[in-house]
C-alpha cells in the first residue's frame, strides 16, 4: 500500500474531488433557486444531495480508517490550526447539508427523491392531493435554517480551502496540490 502521507490513494482523491465538486454545484444551484424563486431544479438538487450524503459518509469512514495526512511542509501554528478548523467544517458540513436538506424536505411534507424514486414520499393532503401537509413544520423550519447557515459557512470555508491550496502551490511550492492530483511528493 502507498504511503498516504506522501501520495494519496485513488479512493482518497476520488472521494475528495467528487464531494467537493458536487457540493460546490449544489451550493450554487441552491443559491440560484432561492434567489430566483425557481425551484425547477429541486428534484435534481435533492437527488444529488442524497448522493453527496453517501459519498460524504464514505469519505468520513475513509478518513477515520486512514487518519489525517501529514502536512506537506512546515507551517506556523496558526496555519495548522486554521487548516484543521477548515477541514473539520468542510467534512462536517458535507454531512450536515444533506441531512438538514432531507429533514427540511421530509418534515415540511415534501418528498426526498433519488432520480425519480421517492426515498421518502411526500405527505399529500387527503382533501387536496396536489398539496402537502408538513409532518413537523417546526423541525422542518429548523432544518431549513441550519441548511442555510451551514451552506454559507461552507462557502466561506471552501474559499479559504481553495486560497490555502493556491498558497501551498504558488507561494510554498510544497506539492500539496500535486498530491491531490495523485502525484508522490517528498516530505521533509
Secondary structure, DSSP 4 states (H G I P E B T S, - for coil): ---TTTS--HHHHHHHHHHHHHHHHHHHHHHHHHHHT--TTHHHHHHHHHHHHHHHHHHHHHHHHH-PPPPSS---HHHHHHHHHHHHHHHHHHHHHHHHHHHHHHHTT--EEETTEEEE---B-SSSTTSB--S-HHHHHHHHHHHHHHHHHHHHHHHHHHHHHHIIIIII--SHHHHHTT------
